[in-house]
């Protein structure tokens, strides 16, 4: 990875985490809206962070935590690493990704045997005024959605839809308020194998009266290779 690629990866991570302010934040937002490669990096980081945010906290084994901290921060450094914002500046993009992966592995609960994987994707409008990070959790047959840009118009609510290949859209549930929502997948959607399509529309309070999207569809995304197998 070149120095410029490292810098872009770091900038995308800082933008997704929310560390940027002022001019840096504005410039990163503009790049995310106009540069597909940079937007893809931001989306990938948002997907990783969305998975972390929705995990139930589980303390790592004391020996593992001690060994990790000792390796990352040899004595006499004793400040907890999540409080050292300078860490984000010091790590390369690849090292930062590895650290996030280690943290997720250490703190997330171990899924039961035979449970499924996680899939992340982005739902974004063509106009650039709405964006959602979605994580399909086949461990629990749920979808977790985090809105990172835009909202339903005044007096309207969001509704989440999904379907399998060559099937009509089916409501997964309403998203009336808040930036994040967790919805159980209906049995027909949980049973989809292969490509799963997710979408979000804006609807009247109470949801679509027709059983299919009736308002503006902000966007859809196809998630390929969905399966229950780890």
N, C-alpha and C positions, 0 to 999 in steps of 0.2 A: 504494500500500500504506500503511495507517495505521500509527501508532506501535505500537499493540498487535499488529498483524500482524507488524511488523518484529521486535518483541520475541519473539513466539512462534516465528518462523522462526529467530531466533538461538538461542533456548533449545533448539529441536529439533535444530539443528546441533550445539550443544555437548553435548547428551545423546547423540547418535549417535556423536560423536567420542570421548566419554569424558572430557570436561573437567570435568563436574559432580561434586561430592562432597557428602557429608553430607545436610543437609536439602534442598538444591536438587536433588540427585539423586533423593531419595525423592519429592519433589513432582512432578518431571518424570516419574518412572516411574508415579506414580498417574494423572497426566494422560494419559499414553500408553495406559493401560489403560481409561480411562473417557471420554475425549474423542476421537471419531472424527477430527475435523479435525486435532487435534494429533498423533494417532497416524499419520495419513497423512503429515504433514510429517516425522516421525521416520523413517518407512519410506522416503520419498523420499531422505532424506540417507543412510540406511544403504545404499540401492541404489547411490548415487553413490560412496560410500566403498568399498563392496565391489568395484566395478569398478576403482577406483584401486589397491586392495591387491593385486589379482591380475595387474596389468600387469607385464610384464618391464621393469625400469628401462632406459631409453634416454636418454642425455644429450642435451639440446637443443643446437642450434647455439649457439656462444658468443655471436654477435651478438644472437640472439633472447633468450637468458637475460640478457645484460647490459642490453638495452633494457627488458625487463620489470622487472628489479630497480630500474633507474634511475627508471622511471615510478612504481613503487609506493613506493619509499623513496629520495627524492632525498637527495643529500649534505647533511649529514654522516652520515646514518643508514647504518650498514654491517652491522648484525646480520642474519644470514640470516633471511628472513621466516618460515620455518616454526618458528624458535625463539622468535619474538616472540608469546607466547600472548596478549598484549594486543591483537593484531591482531583476534582473534575478537570482542573487545568493541567495537572501533572501527568495524567494517564493518556496514552494514545487511544484512538477509537477502539482498536482491538482489545486492549487491556481493560478498558472500561466495560466493553461488552462481556468479557470474561468475568469481571468482578460482579456484574449484575447477575449473570448466570449462576455463579457460586452462591450469591446471597439467596436467590430464589430456591436453589436446591437445598440449602441449609435450613431455611425457615418454613418451607411449605410442608404440609402434612403429607405423609406417604399414602398414596391412593390404594384402595383395596385391590387385591389380586383380580385381574380380569377387567379392570375399569379402563376407560378410554382416555384419549389424549385431549389436548387443547388446540384450538385453531384460532388465529387472530386475523383480522382483515379490517379494511377501512371502507366506510360508506361515505361518499362525498358527492355533493351536487356539482353539476357541470358549471354552474355560475360561480362556484367557489365561496358561497355564503353559508354552507352547512357542511359539517364533518363529524363523523362518529367513529370511534374505535370499537370494534365488536370482538368479543372473545367467546367462541363456542366451547363450552366445557362438557366434553363427553363423559367425564367422570360422573357428573351429576345430571347430565342432560339439561343444561341450562345455557342461556346466553346472557353475557354481561355486556352492557353497552355504556360507553362513556362519551358524552357530547363534548367536543373540543372547540366547536365553532357553530354559531347559529342557534336558533330555537324556533318553536312553533309560533305562528302569528298570535297576536292578542286574541283571546277568546277561543283558541283552538288548542288541541293537544297532539302529541306525537303517538303514532301507532306503529308497532313493529310487525313485519310480515316475513314469511319464509315459504319456500317450496322446494321440492326436488325436481329433477329433470322432467320437462314436459308436463308439469303439474301446475294447477292454478295457485295463486298466492293464498296463503292461509294466515289468519291473524295469530301472532304469538302472544300479543298482549298490548296493553296501553301503557304509555309513558307520560303521565300527566304533569309531572314536575320533577325538578332535580336534574343534576348533571349526569348521574349514573343510575341505571336500573338493572335489576337482575330478574330474568323471567324464565320460568320453566318451559321447556320445549313441549308442545303438544305431542302426543304419541306418534302421530303421522310424521311429524317433522323429526322427532328423535330417531325414527326408523329409517330416515333417508341415508343411503349409502352412495358414494360418488360425489357429485356436485350438489352442494347446498347453496341456495340463493337466499340472501337476506336483503331486506329493504326497509325504509322508514318513510312514512307519509305523515302529512298533517291532516287532522280530521276534526269534526265537531266534538264537543264534550260527550263522552259516552262511546266514542269510536265511530267507525264507518257504519252508516245505516244499511249498506248494501252487501256486506260480507266480503268486499274486496276494496282496494284503495279508491276513495272517492275524491280526495283532495290532492294537493300537489305531492308527488313522489319525489323526495329530495334526492334519492339515489338508491342503487342496488349494487350488490357485489356477489360474485360467484366464488364459493370456497370449494376447491377441488379436492378429490381424494379423501372425503370424509369417511371415517370408519370408527368402529369401537375398539379396534386392536391397537395396543401400544406398540 
